[in-house]
């Protein structure tokens, strides 16, 4: 199912698309990668997934196609 058809499906069923924010500690890959499985499932369901992230593994999230917003500590 494409993103557009997922949106149409959700709208016809009365479901709204959500924006989901993940805020992992990205200086450790072990705390970042587990969230990617859930984020992929949410994205496949048509939701917008955003990572608020800073650290040496931020590029991993970008390579997987996620929107990444920088944060300041």
Backbone torsions as a table, in degrees:
resi	resn	phi	psi	omega
1	UNK	NA	130.2	179.5
2	UNK	-77.4	165.6	179.9
3	UNK	-57.7	-45.3	-178.6
4	UNK	-63.6	-42.7	179.4
5	UNK	-68.7	-30.3	175.8
6	UNK	-66.0	-41.7	178.3
7	UNK	-62.1	-45.8	179.8
8	UNK	-61.3	-44.1	178.4
9	UNK	-58.0	-47.4	-178.2
10	UNK	-65.9	-41.5	179.9
11	UNK	-64.9	-38.7	179.5
12	UNK	-69.5	-28.3	179.1
13	UNK	-89.8	2.8	178.7
14	UNK	80.7	14.4	179.2
15	UNK	-96.9	143.1	179.0
16	UNK	-104.7	148.9	177.6
17	UNK	-76.7	141.8	-177.8
18	UNK	-116.1	156.4	168.3
19	UNK	-104.2	125.5	-177.7
20	UNK	-114.0	126.9	-179.4
21	UNK	-104.4	126.4	172.7
22	UNK	-107.2	140.2	-176.8
23	UNK	-133.6	69.3	-177.7
24	UNK	-81.7	161.1	171.9
25	UNK	-84.5	99.8	-169.0
26	UNK	-88.1	12.2	172.1
27	UNK	-86.0	-2.7	176.4
28	UNK	-131.6	117.3	-177.5
29	UNK	-62.0	-32.4	-178.6
30	UNK	-64.7	-23.6	178.0
31	UNK	-95.9	-6.8	-178.6
32	UNK	-99.0	-47.4	-173.5
33	UNK	-60.6	-38.7	179.6
34	UNK	-58.5	-31.0	-179.7
35	UNK	-73.2	-21.1	-177.6
36	UNK	-64.8	-36.2	178.4
37	UNK	-60.5	-49.5	178.4
38	UNK	-65.2	-42.5	179.8
39	UNK	-61.2	-40.2	177.0
40	UNK	-62.1	-43.0	180.0
41	UNK	-64.3	-40.6	177.9
42	UNK	-65.3	-42.9	179.7
43	UNK	-64.4	-41.7	178.6
44	UNK	-64.4	-27.1	177.3
45	UNK	-81.7	-1.5	175.4
46	UNK	100.1	4.0	179.8
47	UNK	-85.0	156.8	176.2
48	UNK	-88.1	126.5	-179.9
49	UNK	-112.9	127.7	180.0
50	UNK	-126.8	135.1	173.1
51	UNK	-105.4	129.1	169.1
52	UNK	-95.8	114.4	-166.7
53	UNK	-152.1	152.9	172.6
54	UNK	-156.4	135.9	179.2
55	UNK	143.7	179.3	-172.3
56	UNK	-73.9	-11.1	180.0
57	UNK	-107.9	10.0	178.0
58	UNK	-58.2	-36.8	-179.1
59	UNK	-61.1	-28.4	178.3
60	UNK	-63.1	-42.2	179.1
61	UNK	-66.2	-40.9	179.0
62	UNK	-65.7	-38.9	178.8
63	UNK	-64.8	-28.2	179.2
64	UNK	-85.0	2.7	173.6
65	UNK	88.9	13.0	-179.5
66	UNK	-87.0	149.2	173.6
67	UNK	-75.3	128.1	-178.7
68	UNK	-123.0	124.9	177.0
69	UNK	-107.0	129.8	-179.1
70	UNK	-71.1	150.6	175.6
71	UNK	-126.5	159.4	174.8
72	UNK	-115.5	136.2	-180.0
73	UNK	-85.6	NA	NA
